[in-house]
Amino acid sequence: MIEDLKNGGIAALNVDERKPKEKTVIVVGVERSGTSMVAQVLIEMGVFLGDNYDHAVFEDRKISESLERRRLKDFESLVSLYNQKYMVWGWKRPQSYEYVKRYIRLVRNPHFVVLFRDSFAIAVRNHISANTKLEKNLLRTARSNLKLAEFVYRCKHPVFCVSYEKAMAKKEEFL
């Protein structure tokens, strides 16, 4: 069937057939891959992404700081608080897939939303905004996308993969 050949740019992997009501949504991807767009959509859908998030990038400062500075006691306290207050909550931190082992055992029923974007588009954007060499950005982005794909391959938790380009072209299907 021709309908079966359409690429919607979205895939759900490791789906939990039990459909648990409690979950932690973790938005990850290569920088500039569309994670902020997804975080904003989640917030508008009523998913709590922190009470102290930066409105430009939608990253909870407390969660990000505790993870980046390896303050796991602080992170664990936030997780406990958010678990008590919200059935579904989460955070957006693009690179947090790189250190998932640091926090995964502390999180209730993790569900990952993983963004993929054209490596060249990201490299050009970084070239423009950071005035860095395009070729170097392209190589760095391609390597980061490979790490992200390896994360998806190894992940045992539910993963919702999204193509940024397809999501923007087919917004209703994405939503």
C-alpha beads as a LAMMPS data file, in Angstrom:
LAMMPS data file: protein, C-alpha beads

175 atoms
174 bonds

1 atom types
1 bond types

-500.0 500.0 xlo xhi
-500.0 500.0 ylo yhi
-500.0 500.0 zlo zhi

Masses

1 110.0

Atoms # bond

1 1 1 0.000 0.000 0.000
2 1 1 1.265 3.447 -0.917
3 1 1 0.031 4.801 2.456
4 1 1 2.469 2.458 4.239
5 1 1 5.399 4.113 2.451
6 1 1 4.801 7.606 3.852
7 1 1 7.427 8.914 6.255
8 1 1 5.758 10.921 8.985
9 1 1 9.062 11.532 10.761
10 1 1 7.798 10.104 14.048
11 1 1 8.411 6.724 15.683
12 1 1 7.460 5.319 19.070
13 1 1 9.873 2.674 20.346
14 1 1 9.735 0.436 23.436
15 1 1 6.084 1.360 23.958
16 1 1 4.733 0.376 27.371
17 1 1 1.475 -1.400 26.561
18 1 1 0.268 -0.889 30.152
19 1 1 -0.048 2.864 29.459
20 1 1 0.972 4.003 32.959
21 1 1 -0.498 7.287 34.129
22 1 1 2.622 8.358 36.020
23 1 1 5.665 9.219 33.947
24 1 1 8.627 11.522 33.614
25 1 1 9.081 13.005 30.145
26 1 1 12.687 13.786 29.239
27 1 1 13.299 15.852 26.081
28 1 1 16.735 15.302 24.547
29 1 1 18.562 15.860 21.278
30 1 1 21.520 17.537 19.690
31 1 1 21.659 21.255 20.482
32 1 1 19.478 23.259 18.079
33 1 1 17.525 20.171 17.034
34 1 1 14.133 21.480 18.138
35 1 1 14.060 20.465 21.787
36 1 1 12.814 23.928 22.806
37 1 1 9.933 23.660 20.355
38 1 1 8.906 20.306 21.847
39 1 1 9.284 21.619 25.402
40 1 1 7.032 24.561 24.596
41 1 1 4.417 22.209 23.090
42 1 1 4.546 19.996 26.203
43 1 1 4.079 23.009 28.471
44 1 1 1.118 24.174 26.396
45 1 1 -0.337 20.655 26.705
46 1 1 -0.106 20.955 30.485
47 1 1 3.049 18.923 31.180
48 1 1 4.942 20.437 34.094
49 1 1 8.570 21.150 33.080
50 1 1 9.661 22.870 36.250
51 1 1 8.714 25.941 38.224
52 1 1 11.931 27.728 37.399
53 1 1 12.409 27.272 33.667
54 1 1 14.084 29.704 31.355
55 1 1 11.382 31.046 28.991
56 1 1 13.859 31.291 26.105
57 1 1 14.911 27.627 26.148
58 1 1 12.357 25.992 28.486
59 1 1 14.979 24.323 30.684
60 1 1 14.345 24.114 34.412
61 1 1 17.362 25.805 35.980
62 1 1 17.213 23.698 39.149
63 1 1 17.064 20.379 37.288
64 1 1 19.776 21.406 34.818
65 1 1 22.091 22.700 37.524
66 1 1 21.720 19.636 39.724
67 1 1 22.418 17.313 36.796
68 1 1 25.283 19.299 35.287
69 1 1 27.017 19.838 38.631
70 1 1 26.384 16.242 39.699
71 1 1 24.373 17.264 42.736
72 1 1 22.343 14.079 42.809
73 1 1 20.909 14.730 46.279
74 1 1 19.429 18.006 45.009
75 1 1 18.182 16.260 41.874
76 1 1 16.653 13.445 43.913
77 1 1 14.842 15.981 46.131
78 1 1 13.397 17.743 43.081
79 1 1 12.297 14.431 41.574
80 1 1 10.603 13.449 44.831
81 1 1 8.820 16.802 45.063
82 1 1 7.681 16.746 41.422
83 1 1 6.569 13.091 41.686
84 1 1 4.376 14.020 44.657
85 1 1 2.835 17.017 42.899
86 1 1 2.446 15.752 39.319
87 1 1 1.474 12.476 37.670
88 1 1 3.275 13.574 34.501
89 1 1 6.170 15.976 34.612
90 1 1 9.550 16.257 32.956
91 1 1 12.430 18.362 31.801
92 1 1 14.257 19.410 28.693
93 1 1 18.037 19.260 28.604
94 1 1 19.388 18.413 25.136
95 1 1 22.587 16.639 26.200
96 1 1 21.141 14.751 29.163
97 1 1 21.073 11.583 27.039
98 1 1 24.878 11.590 27.323
99 1 1 24.793 11.049 31.092
100 1 1 21.544 9.134 31.498
101 1 1 23.214 6.591 33.798
102 1 1 23.691 9.405 36.312
103 1 1 19.959 9.916 36.901
104 1 1 17.848 7.170 35.331
105 1 1 17.456 5.079 38.494
106 1 1 16.087 8.137 40.322
107 1 1 13.326 8.880 37.807
108 1 1 9.822 7.416 37.828
109 1 1 8.843 5.699 34.576
110 1 1 11.039 7.693 32.152
111 1 1 9.723 8.417 28.651
112 1 1 12.180 10.070 26.269
113 1 1 11.294 12.460 23.469
114 1 1 14.291 12.464 21.127
115 1 1 14.687 15.155 18.492
116 1 1 16.612 14.698 15.265
117 1 1 17.410 17.478 12.825
118 1 1 19.360 17.859 9.617
119 1 1 23.042 18.022 10.631
120 1 1 23.846 20.633 8.009
121 1 1 21.058 22.949 9.225
122 1 1 22.420 22.745 12.769
123 1 1 25.992 23.312 11.587
124 1 1 24.991 26.382 9.575
125 1 1 23.035 27.796 12.541
126 1 1 26.025 27.315 14.853
127 1 1 28.302 28.874 12.216
128 1 1 26.054 31.952 12.073
129 1 1 25.421 32.361 15.789
130 1 1 28.859 31.448 17.130
131 1 1 30.968 32.553 14.142
132 1 1 32.717 29.183 14.055
133 1 1 33.988 27.176 11.132
134 1 1 31.149 25.499 9.222
135 1 1 33.103 22.320 8.412
136 1 1 34.044 21.809 12.050
137 1 1 30.421 22.376 13.138
138 1 1 29.205 19.844 10.591
139 1 1 31.584 17.175 11.848
140 1 1 30.730 17.902 15.505
141 1 1 26.985 17.752 14.768
142 1 1 27.293 14.498 12.815
143 1 1 29.196 12.931 15.729
144 1 1 26.561 14.156 18.186
145 1 1 23.783 12.701 16.026
146 1 1 25.610 9.366 16.014
147 1 1 25.809 9.415 19.838
148 1 1 22.109 10.248 19.966
149 1 1 21.256 7.366 17.617
150 1 1 23.351 5.033 19.775
151 1 1 21.398 6.204 22.834
152 1 1 18.096 5.392 21.100
153 1 1 19.447 1.986 20.052
154 1 1 20.488 1.089 23.632
155 1 1 17.542 2.649 25.459
156 1 1 15.143 0.201 27.116
157 1 1 12.597 2.862 28.114
158 1 1 9.839 4.268 25.903
159 1 1 11.278 6.585 23.257
160 1 1 9.381 8.922 20.965
161 1 1 11.666 9.912 18.061
162 1 1 10.814 13.068 16.136
163 1 1 12.247 14.586 12.984
164 1 1 12.252 18.342 13.478
165 1 1 11.848 18.956 9.747
166 1 1 8.858 16.607 9.492
167 1 1 7.276 18.026 12.661
168 1 1 7.474 21.549 11.234
169 1 1 6.156 20.456 7.826
170 1 1 3.322 18.361 9.287
171 1 1 2.432 20.148 12.508
172 1 1 -0.987 18.590 13.000
173 1 1 0.367 15.059 12.552
174 1 1 3.164 15.832 14.996
175 1 1 0.760 17.172 17.624

Bonds

1 1 1 2
2 1 2 3
3 1 3 4
4 1 4 5
5 1 5 6
6 1 6 7
7 1 7 8
8 1 8 9
9 1 9 10
10 1 10 11
11 1 11 12
12 1 12 13
13 1 13 14
14 1 14 15
15 1 15 16
16 1 16 17
17 1 17 18
18 1 18 19
19 1 19 20
20 1 20 21
21 1 21 22
22 1 22 23
23 1 23 24
24 1 24 25
25 1 25 26
26 1 26 27
27 1 27 28
28 1 28 29
29 1 29 30
30 1 30 31
31 1 31 32
32 1 32 33
33 1 33 34
34 1 34 35
35 1 35 36
36 1 36 37
37 1 37 38
38 1 38 39
39 1 39 40
40 1 40 41
41 1 41 42
42 1 42 43
43 1 43 44
44 1 44 45
45 1 45 46
46 1 46 47
47 1 47 48
48 1 48 49
49 1 49 50
50 1 50 51
51 1 51 52
52 1 52 53
53 1 53 54
54 1 54 55
55 1 55 56
56 1 56 57
57 1 57 58
58 1 58 59
59 1 59 60
60 1 60 61
61 1 61 62
62 1 62 63
63 1 63 64
64 1 64 65
65 1 65 66
66 1 66 67
67 1 67 68
68 1 68 69
69 1 69 70
70 1 70 71
71 1 71 72
72 1 72 73
73 1 73 74
74 1 74 75
75 1 75 76
76 1 76 77
77 1 77 78
78 1 78 79
79 1 79 80
80 1 80 81
81 1 81 82
82 1 82 83
83 1 83 84
84 1 84 85
85 1 85 86
86 1 86 87
87 1 87 88
88 1 88 89
89 1 89 90
90 1 90 91
91 1 91 92
92 1 92 93
93 1 93 94
94 1 94 95
95 1 95 96
96 1 96 97
97 1 97 98
98 1 98 99
99 1 99 100
100 1 100 101
101 1 101 102
102 1 102 103
103 1 103 104
104 1 104 105
105 1 105 106
106 1 106 107
107 1 107 108
108 1 108 109
109 1 109 110
110 1 110 111
111 1 111 112
112 1 112 113
113 1 113 114
114 1 114 115
115 1 115 116
116 1 116 117
117 1 117 118
118 1 118 119
119 1 119 120
120 1 120 121
121 1 121 122
122 1 122 123
123 1 123 124
124 1 124 125
125 1 125 126
126 1 126 127
127 1 127 128
128 1 128 129
129 1 129 130
130 1 130 131
131 1 131 132
132 1 132 133
133 1 133 134
134 1 134 135
135 1 135 136
136 1 136 137
137 1 137 138
138 1 138 139
139 1 139 140
140 1 140 141
141 1 141 142
142 1 142 143
143 1 143 144
144 1 144 145
145 1 145 146
146 1 146 147
147 1 147 148
148 1 148 149
149 1 149 150
150 1 150 151
151 1 151 152
152 1 152 153
153 1 153 154
154 1 154 155
155 1 155 156
156 1 156 157
157 1 157 158
158 1 158 159
159 1 159 160
160 1 160 161
161 1 161 162
162 1 162 163
163 1 163 164
164 1 164 165
165 1 165 166
166 1 166 167
167 1 167 168
168 1 168 169
169 1 169 170
170 1 170 171
171 1 171 172
172 1 172 173
173 1 173 174
174 1 174 175
